[in-house]
Amino acid sequence: MVILFVLIVDQALKVWVKTNLVYGEEIPMIGNWALLHFVENPGMAFGFEFGGEWGKLGLSIFRIVAVIFLSFYLRMLIKSKVPLGFLISAGLILAGAIGNIIDSAFYGILFSESTRYAVAEFMPVGGGYESFLHGRVVDMFHFPLYEGSFPDWFPFWGGQPFEFFRPVFNVADMSITIGV
């Protein structure tokens, strides 16, 4: 039940963001420190990527294998009658992983390219922006709690701009983090 709930919320919000916001658009949720900010992630956490097209394919296949392993592991946990809290945690991790795989596997086929000038179209006539397993993950939550600059005396980054909490993430990412 937890897995299904997370997947529905995650995918519904991602599809809404992708089809209603242009790339980079922001909607304040709570002042300027809680934003709905549309970006897409071509790789893994923090936008890290493996080498090109083959790296993306390898990452997608790794994720699918990990989800298969987690599914069997969760089934074993259920049969072993582990505490409910542990089952919920494992279910949250699995749901988050599946949610991000759905983006990578299908969004490139199902949607047109997201740009700064037009929202993506669902099932475009000419086809999607990418092939199977090469799509990008939709991210939207941004919490820039503090913006400033490093002090001049600070090693390496002295005088550079600084933002706390910089990452932009989605419901699937939150689910994985909470589960862990």
Legacy VTK file of the C-alpha trace (Angstrom):
# vtk DataFile Version 3.0
C-alpha trace
ASCII
DATASET POLYDATA
POINTS 180 float
0.000 0.000 0.000
2.863 2.396 0.849
4.564 1.608 -2.473
1.421 2.296 -4.497
0.689 5.538 -2.622
4.220 6.892 -3.174
4.179 5.919 -6.864
0.814 7.602 -7.500
1.784 10.839 -5.730
5.254 10.883 -7.326
4.094 10.264 -10.884
1.028 12.523 -10.669
3.160 15.447 -9.489
5.891 14.783 -12.071
3.396 14.628 -14.949
1.665 17.803 -13.723
4.970 19.677 -13.454
6.195 18.425 -16.846
2.964 19.383 -18.645
2.249 22.675 -16.855
5.615 24.362 -16.221
8.361 25.438 -18.587
11.851 24.230 -17.762
13.304 26.304 -14.917
9.957 27.847 -13.889
9.396 28.366 -10.161
6.239 28.592 -8.087
6.667 29.787 -4.476
5.045 27.354 -2.017
6.080 28.993 1.265
7.655 32.371 0.623
10.937 32.237 -1.249
12.455 29.407 0.750
10.154 26.593 -0.440
9.773 26.475 -4.208
8.299 24.226 -6.846
11.183 24.522 -9.339
11.089 22.417 -12.526
14.374 20.846 -13.603
15.275 17.499 -15.128
18.122 15.261 -14.054
19.848 13.275 -16.820
21.876 11.078 -14.481
21.742 10.224 -10.835
21.815 12.201 -7.586
22.999 15.811 -7.947
23.067 15.439 -11.743
26.143 13.195 -11.811
26.368 11.220 -15.046
28.291 8.228 -16.311
29.928 8.459 -19.740
27.326 9.462 -22.329
24.660 7.257 -23.841
26.202 3.956 -22.701
26.624 5.301 -19.187
22.947 6.289 -19.066
21.927 2.843 -20.324
24.188 1.149 -17.754
22.762 3.279 -14.939
19.181 2.460 -16.006
19.917 -1.270 -16.159
21.650 -1.123 -12.759
18.556 0.579 -11.292
16.254 -2.102 -12.736
18.435 -4.908 -11.339
18.479 -3.148 -7.946
14.664 -2.883 -7.950
14.328 -6.573 -8.789
16.690 -7.415 -5.918
14.793 -5.067 -3.536
11.469 -6.648 -4.550
12.704 -10.142 -3.676
14.281 -8.834 -0.476
11.032 -7.135 0.565
9.114 -10.346 -0.116
11.591 -12.257 2.081
11.179 -9.648 4.832
7.397 -10.008 4.734
7.662 -13.805 5.039
10.128 -13.406 7.919
7.595 -11.249 9.784
10.027 -8.399 10.476
8.686 -5.319 12.307
6.250 -3.137 10.364
8.536 -0.095 10.556
11.293 -1.967 8.732
8.838 -3.129 6.045
7.627 0.434 5.542
11.228 1.649 5.235
12.061 -0.988 2.636
8.810 -0.210 0.799
9.654 3.506 0.691
13.086 2.768 -0.802
11.570 0.430 -3.394
8.814 2.908 -4.317
11.296 5.736 -4.774
13.555 3.610 -6.946
10.631 2.518 -9.132
9.395 6.113 -9.427
12.714 7.340 -10.794
13.057 4.318 -13.107
9.667 5.136 -14.638
10.999 8.590 -15.573
14.227 7.239 -17.066
12.533 4.410 -18.919
9.408 6.061 -20.308
9.415 9.873 -20.110
11.738 10.182 -23.116
9.212 8.229 -25.192
6.005 9.724 -23.749
6.869 13.458 -23.671
8.289 16.098 -25.952
11.379 18.056 -24.887
10.889 20.444 -21.950
12.233 23.904 -22.763
12.353 27.347 -21.186
9.767 28.507 -23.739
7.146 25.743 -23.905
5.727 23.023 -21.672
6.216 19.401 -22.661
3.494 17.683 -24.622
2.231 14.225 -23.640
2.382 11.724 -26.536
3.672 14.156 -29.184
2.941 13.322 -32.827
6.624 13.169 -33.830
7.566 11.014 -30.841
9.322 11.794 -27.587
12.616 13.498 -26.878
14.642 10.328 -26.230
14.638 6.528 -26.516
13.692 3.840 -23.975
15.836 3.960 -20.786
17.348 7.322 -21.778
14.769 9.735 -20.333
15.447 12.324 -17.651
14.101 12.323 -14.079
11.771 15.222 -13.219
12.755 17.118 -10.058
10.755 19.950 -8.491
11.273 20.623 -4.778
13.812 23.318 -3.939
14.445 24.765 -0.491
16.973 27.633 -0.755
16.935 28.334 2.997
19.955 30.625 2.961
21.868 32.453 0.232
25.095 34.332 0.811
28.824 34.219 0.120
31.692 32.330 1.670
33.961 34.664 3.704
37.043 35.816 1.798
39.340 33.934 4.208
37.570 30.590 3.498
39.930 28.131 1.675
39.187 27.424 -2.017
35.713 29.055 -2.091
36.436 32.412 -0.430
34.104 35.109 -1.800
32.117 32.572 -3.875
28.301 32.519 -3.698
26.781 29.932 -1.377
23.277 28.473 -1.124
21.988 26.153 1.568
19.993 23.796 0.614
20.861 23.696 -3.089
19.604 20.275 -4.340
16.326 20.021 -6.234
14.554 16.698 -5.701
11.227 14.849 -6.102
8.809 12.653 -4.134
10.694 9.480 -5.128
13.955 10.940 -3.791
12.219 11.900 -0.528
10.804 8.391 -0.254
14.240 6.819 -0.639
15.781 9.222 1.892
13.045 8.672 4.473
13.221 4.891 3.929
16.963 4.820 4.469
LINES 1 181
180 0 1 2 3 4 5 6 7 8 9 10 11 12 13 14 15 16 17 18 19 20 21 22 23 24 25 26 27 28 29 30 31 32 33 34 35 36 37 38 39 40 41 42 43 44 45 46 47 48 49 50 51 52 53 54 55 56 57 58 59 60 61 62 63 64 65 66 67 68 69 70 71 72 73 74 75 76 77 78 79 80 81 82 83 84 85 86 87 88 89 90 91 92 93 94 95 96 97 98 99 100 101 102 103 104 105 106 107 108 109 110 111 112 113 114 115 116 117 118 119 120 121 122 123 124 125 126 127 128 129 130 131 132 133 134 135 136 137 138 139 140 141 142 143 144 145 146 147 148 149 150 151 152 153 154 155 156 157 158 159 160 161 162 163 164 165 166 167 168 169 170 171 172 173 174 175 176 177 178 179
